[in-house]
Amino acid sequence: MSFISIQNVCFSYEEENTAAPKAIDGVSLDIEQGEFVAVIGHNGCGKSTLAKHLNAMLLPDSGKVLVDGDDTSNEEKTFDIREKVGLVLQNPDNQLVASIVEEDVAFGPENLGIEPEEIRRRVDEALKAVGMYEYREHAPYKLSGGQKQRVAIAGILAIRPQCIVLDEPTAMLDPSGREEVISTLLRLNREQGITIVLITHFMDEAVLAGRVVVMDGGKILTQGTPEEVFSQVELLKKHRLDVPQSAELVHRLRGCGLKINEIPLTLESCVAVLEEAMK
């Protein structure tokens, strides 16, 4: 059984005196333990709504979401599900609740009733894992956007989840802050085996995932490895989605008659592909 199983889920936000369109329309998706999955799509495609279903913040109108076998619609399992799946939102200021960094990270474990000595261990480990241990006695408001987001991730880590879902965590950050957050996620996935579900509209972030899921109109348009997804340039453009610049360049060169078999996703691979093609 998959760690997270989304089974034919539909969901609409309530609207007074009118039939609300479906924000999610018959979505089915399995996520395995230890995967790094990126979910992309233009604004309003349903990706953020999907993210909120993964830890029972939202519940399906129909269909099921199972987390480690537990149905999110079962209120008796909500607490267990939120221990297993942590959710990080777009604006870190909305998740930081204390005046000192280490107190903020301790907030979750304290609410779980964990012993003080264990909380101390968890806070230190979580801050070290995101590279923020030296800032443990700082005030969160004095931190940069990237640092705040890493503290928010540490707050989730201190609960010891098996999965972290991040809803556009870098949307409000500058390039340096984005790099801090994404490198942290990659390290947590590779070194600790934490399942990562990253909702993003940055294609250069999506190419780093093991699997990319593309949403449009509340449905899954396509999915696969980054290479499989971003080789479908015409399909993505038809649905108003960008592709990595390297993939766009090679796609245009192909249209001019240059024979290139591989679609590169990074600058380095693009240079290598072009050098080979120009020989």
N, C-alpha and C positions, 0 to 999 in steps of 0.2 A: 504494500500500500504506500502511495506517495505521502510525503510529510504534509503537504497542503493539497487538497483536492477540491477544485471548484467545479461544481456539476450543474450545468445548464442554468446558471444564475441570471435572474432578471431583477432589476431594481429601478424604481422611479421615485423622484423627489415629489412630495405632495404639493399640489398647487390647487388653490381654492377655485371651485366652480369651473374647472377645466380638466381635461384628460392630460395628465403629465406625460411627456415623452419618456421613453425608457433610457435612463442613463447607462444601464448595462442591459444588454438584450441577448439572452441565451448564451452566456459565456461559459465555456468549459476549459479548464486548464489544470494541469498537474505540475507541482513543484517538488522536486526531490530534495532530501536532506543534503546540505553542503553545496547546492547549486548557487550560482550568481546569475540572476535573471534580470534583464533590463526590460522595462515596459515603456514603449514610446508611442507618440501620437500627438496630433495637434490639440489645442485647447478645446475642451468640451467633448473629447472622444470617449471619456469614461474611465481613464486610467487612475485618476485620484479616487474616484468612487470605488473602483476595484480594490485599491490599496486599503481603504477603510473597512472593507469586508474581511480582510485577512486576520484581523484581531478583534472582530465582533464590535467594532465601533459602529458599523452599519450591519443590518441583517437583511438577507434577501427577501424580496416579495415572493419569489418562487425559486425552486432549486435549492442546492445545499452547498455550504462551505464546510469542509472537514479539516481540522487541524490535528494532526497526529491521531486521527480516528474520532476526534470529538467534534460534534456538530455545533457550530457557532450559535445556532438558534436555541440551544439548550442553556438556559440561564444558569443552571447549576455548574456548567463547565466554563463560564465566562472568565472567572478568575484564573483557572488553569490555562486557558487559551492565551490570556494576556501575559502570563508568565513565560509562555513558550514563544510568543510572537510580539516583539516590541515595535512600536510605530514612531518614527521620527518625522515631524512635519516640516513644511517649507521654511517657516520663520522660527529660528531657534529662540527668539525672545518670548514666544508663546509657550515654550516648554521649560524655561528656566524660572524656578520658583523661589530660590533662596538668595541671600546677599553674599554668600561665600561659595566658591566653586565646589569644594568638597562636601558642603552641606547640601548643595543641590543634587549631587550625584548620590548622596545617601538617602534622598527623599523616597525613592522607590522601595529599596530594601527595608526602610523603617516602616513603611505602610504594609509590608509583608509580615511584619512582626519578627524579623530576624534579630538574633542576639547582637548586642553592640560590638563585640569583638569580631564577629563574622562580617558585620557591616564595614568595619574599619578595613578588613582585608579586601573586601569586594571593591570598596571605593578606591583604594590604592591600586589594585590590579586594573580596574577599569580606566583610571586616569593614565596609568602607564601604557595601557594598550592603545590609547588614542594620542599618546605623546603630550599629555597635559598635566603630568604629575607635578611639575615644577610650578604650575599655576594654581595648585590646590587651595592656597589661602588668598587668592585674588578675588576681587569683586567681578562677577560676570559682565557687568555693564562696561567694564574697562577693556574687555577683550575684543579682538577683531571678529568679523562675521564668521570666518572659518574656524576660529578658536571656539566661539560660542557653539557652533554646530557640532564640533568634536566633543564638547562638554555634554551636549544633549545626547550624543551617541553613547558617551560614557555612562550617563544616567540610565540608559536602557541596558547597557552591558552589565551594570551592577545587579540587575534582576536575574542575570544569567539566562537570557533567552536562547533558544535554538535558532531563531530566525529574527532578522531585523528588516522591517519594511520601511523604506524611506521615500516620502512623497516630495519629489523635486527639492531635495535638501540643498542643492547648490544654486537654485534659481536667483537668490538674492545676493550671491557672493561674487567677488571679483575673481579673476583667473587664479590668483594665488590661493585664495580661500577654497575655490573649487578643487584645486590640485590637492590641498591638504585633506579634504574630506574624502575624495575618491581614493587616494592612496591609502587612507585609513581603512576604508571598506575592503579594498583588495587584500590588505594584510590580514584583516580579521577573517576573511573568507579562506585565504590560503593557509594561514598559520593555525587558526582555531577551528576551522571547519564550520563557521557560522553561515547559515543560509542567508543570502542577501537578495532582496527584491527591491530594485531601484527604479522608481518612477522618474523619468527624465525627459526633457526635450532637447538635450544636448547630444548630438550624434557621436561626438568624440568620447563621451562617457559610455554610451551604449556599446561601442565596439569593444570595450574592455570586458564585457560580460561573456559568460559561457553560452547564453541563449538570449535572443532578442524576441520580444513579443510586440507586434504592432497592432494597435487598436484604432478603429475608426467607427464612428456612429454607434458606439456601445458594443461593438462586436470585435472579435479578433480577426484582423485582416490577413495576417500571415505570421509565421514564427519559424525560428531555426537558429543556426549559428549566425554570428555577425556576417560572415562571408556569404551565407545563403540568403540572408535577408537583404543586405545592401547591394547584392548583385542584381536585385529586382528594381533597378533605377526607375524604369518607366512606371511600374506599378506604384511605387512610393510617391513619385511626382504627381501622378494622377490623383492621389489622395492628399495632396498639399503637404507632403513631408519632404524634408531635406535628406540628403545623404552626405556622408563624409566628403570633404573637398577632394581628397585623392580619388575616391570612387567616381565623383562627378567628372573630374578631369579625364580619367581613363575612359569613361563612358562616351565623352565627347570625341576623344581621339579615335575610338572605335568607329564612331559615326563618320569620321573623316577617312576611314579605310585602313587605319593602323591595326595590325593584327596583334592583339593582346588577349591572352586567355584568362589571366588572373585579375580579379578586382581587388586592388590594394585598399587597406583601410587606414593605414597610418602613413605619415610623411616618409618614414624610412623605407617601408615596403613599396611605396609609390616610386621612390627614386630607383630602387633596385629593379622594379618591373620596367620602368622606362629605359634604364640603361640596357637591359636585356633586349628590349624591343628595337632599340636604335642600333644594335650591332649589325 
